[in-house]
């Protein structure tokens, strides 16, 4: 069976944790920050995890992670 290619956009945005969860940073934190509240920006700092229902799709994008 041939080698699978890793999706280059995904490898920059997602990391696999030791427990097997897929971690990513929140979006909407780059520009137009003046109209966003401090509370909203503070909550966007945190990392999030991909839902387990989408995990199979991410395993195809990151086959060797």
N, C-alpha and C positions, 0 to 999 in steps of 0.2 A: 504494500500500500504506500502511495507517495506521501511525502511530508505535507503538512497543512501550513498555509500561510497565516500568520497572525495579522489581524486587522490593525493597521498602523494608527488609525484614529483612536481606537479603543485602548491600545497599549499606553498611550499618553494620558488617558483620562481615568482609567480604572486600575486598581491594585487588588490583588487577592490576599486575604488575611490568612493566618495560620489555621484558623478554624474553618476556612473554606468560603467565607463571606466575600462579597465583592464590594469594595469601598470606593466612593467617589466624592468629589467636592461639589458643593451646591453651585448652581448657576446664578445669574443675575447679580454678580458682585463686581463687574468690571467697569462699567461706566453708567452715567445718568444716576449718580448716587445721591444727588442733592434732594431729589424728591422722595427718596426712600427714607423711612423712619430709622432711627438709631436701633430700635428694637429689631426691626426687620433685618438690618445689616448685621447685627450681632448674631442672630439666629442663622444667617447664611454662612457664617464662618465655620460652622460645624460640618463634619463629614457625615455622609449618609451611606446607607447600604442598599444594594439592589434587592428588590423583593424576590422571594424564593420562587415565585411563579415565572420570573424572567431569567432564572439562573441558567437554564438549558441553552437559551439563545446566547448568553454571554460566554458559555463554555465553548461555543463554536467560534466566537470572535477571538477568544484567547485560549487556544488549545493547549499551549505549553506553560501556562501561568500556574 
